[in-house]
């Protein structure tokens, strides 16, 4: 048997390991496919890692969740069934499934071993059996189950649950077996359930119970006997609840806090709770507090009896409450309070008597530090009413009917006094003399018309705030200046904009400062602070003058420095100009010292230049035909074809012409070159012969004349109008580039020269032609420049 049992344990252990491995593998697969589902917000890098999918209309459990998620919020969706995939996220600590349509939980939640908080509120669970799987959650501490239509707690089990919210469900009974499956439950809320019967519930661990807003009617004296460790019980807003009668009352030996406000109690009924420290009994039907009604509640520290309709407070009603600190008797109908009712409450710190019907200031003997008497009917009080309150620091008399503050109101400990919304018409000079520690006083909303003199607050050196707004002030500018300065000088005790004039009518609605500005700043205004104002104005003027002088000196210094820098810059520029001028002068002197380059006058170019002269002459941009015409006009002579004019003109670039040369064309080109070389040789020989002769022979002159005639005959003739008209009718079409080239080759073959080819006729020699112009000037025509650029030398002309 032992071996068989050990084998079973071995198998179970291995199966558990395989299950964990499978869960881990599935988590890895899910994490690899994606970490954050669509329509969700993921914070996986923070601690704890969170995924929020609130109100996204999800009807299925989201996929692609990271297995490292710790807080998952799926509230506000339409989930009708919780998938088993939720069990794969074993790191979950908080799962929120509130406000969905879930009716059951998965049967196996054992893998969610770290889950501490589970929110199932606002779903459709109708029975505890539908959530019985929460018993498998070993770490579950808090369960929210409110708003589900479930009628009973019986059968709910969880070994670790500490707090359960079962409010606003359909629970009708709270009996002894309701909490039997929750051994460590300490906090339970059943508020808002239609519970009518509360009969001996049992729980050793329960410490906090809320059964408010239910339908409880009566509680038996032993109702809480099964809850021995209960410390706080809330029974508020049960309109028909009664738990105490003349003969018996609800009892509990350890209860410390009880809230039974807005119930149907006609008496406090607290003598069954000897350890009670806080009791809220407001809004009940308690009309009377009998003598020593709280005698058995020695530990009571706070009592709230507001809104019960009490009209009398007996002398010994609060006797025996030595630890009482807070007493709230507001919103009752108290008209008289005995002076010694609070005498035994030596630890009292706050007494609230507001919203009652007190006509006189109660002459109390108490150690309280705060007394609230607002919203009563008090019209006046004596100056010694605070003498029996040695620890009083705050007194609130707002919203009463006080007409005047008595003189010499004495309280050495009072720091805050509120008299707002009363009927005060004036302040006496001695009203606050015996309040040396007064720090704040509120006089707003009264009927003060005359501004109080500054001496009213002369004995209150610690005063920091004075509230005077909402009063019908009469602005007499000459008399209110001193108090205005006292109230608004830094640190201001009140806001200047809160002081509004009511009269005279011409300044009604204006602030004190606006209404009295002209008067306070006028020349005839004699105030005590005028001298100080003059001193301040003088100091301010001196500061402005000193600042102006310093700034002017600085500006002059900067201007002088800028002037010096500008002068230095001008000197540097002058030195640079002088250096450039010297360099230019030196260059000109060097240029003058060089021998001038000989320049040939165009008038001397009647004959062709020599070889040496042609070498030194610049190359012409145009043909020599442009130098044949000379313009003789009034003024200086202008040579149309001079070298200077040719230089100034823009040289027209000749577009390179592509030619396809055949063997025949190459042969013809070589033949033309040979002819040009022969002509050049002949011209050089003739030039040499001409230079050797001292005079020209008659034969040469005849030859020259004949040549001139031949040249003139080759020049274009002017046609008559008839010829021009006839030629215009029969004018041939312009030649194409190919036709012009063909014509040029034909002329060269027949011995005739063109402008682009040889420029000389008669064996390449064209004699100079001499003719006279109208002015009598002898002009000698120039030979045309050959295309090769060669010019034959000729003897110099006599003119």
Secondary structure as UniProt FT lines:
FT   HELIX           2..33
FT   TURN            38..39
FT   STRAND          41..43
FT   TURN            44..45
FT   STRAND          50..52
FT   TURN            54..55
FT   TURN            67..68
FT   STRAND          71..73
FT   TURN            75..76
FT   HELIX           84..88
FT   TURN            90..91
FT   STRAND          94..96
FT   TURN            110..111
FT   TURN            113..114
FT   STRAND          117..119
FT   TURN            121..122
FT   HELIX           128..136
FT   TURN            138..139
FT   STRAND          142..144
FT   TURN            146..147
FT   TURN            154..155
FT   STRAND          163..165
FT   TURN            167..168
FT   STRAND          173..174
FT   TURN            176..181
FT   TURN            183..184
FT   STRAND          187..189
FT   TURN            191..192
FT   STRAND          197..198
FT   STRAND          208..210
FT   TURN            221..226
FT   TURN            228..229
FT   STRAND          232..234
FT   TURN            239..240
FT   STRAND          257..259
FT   TURN            271..272
FT   TURN            274..275
FT   STRAND          278..280
FT   TURN            291..296
FT   TURN            298..299
FT   STRAND          302..304
FT   TURN            306..307
FT   STRAND          312..313
FT   TURN            315..320
FT   TURN            322..323
FT   STRAND          326..328
FT   STRAND          336..337
FT   TURN            339..344
FT   TURN            346..347
FT   STRAND          350..352
FT   STRAND          370..372
FT   TURN            383..388
FT   TURN            390..391
FT   STRAND          394..396
FT   TURN            407..408
FT   STRAND          416..418
FT   TURN            429..434
FT   TURN            436..437
FT   STRAND          440..442
FT   TURN            444..445
FT   HELIX           454..457
FT   TURN            458..459
FT   TURN            461..462
FT   STRAND          465..467
FT   STRAND          473..474
FT   HELIX           477..488
FT   HELIX           496..498
FT   STRAND          500..503
FT   HELIX           505..507
FT   TURN            508..509
FT   HELIX           512..515
FT   HELIX           517..521
FT   TURN            523..524
FT   TURN            528..529
FT   HELIX           530..593
FT   HELIX           602..604
FT   TURN            605..606
FT   HELIX           611..616
FT   HELIX           624..627
FT   TURN            640..641
FT   HELIX           643..648
FT   HELIX           663..692
FT   HELIX           698..714
FT   HELIX           721..729
FT   HELIX           737..750
FT   TURN            762..764
FT   STRAND          770..772
FT   TURN            774..775
FT   STRAND          778..780
FT   TURN            787..788
//
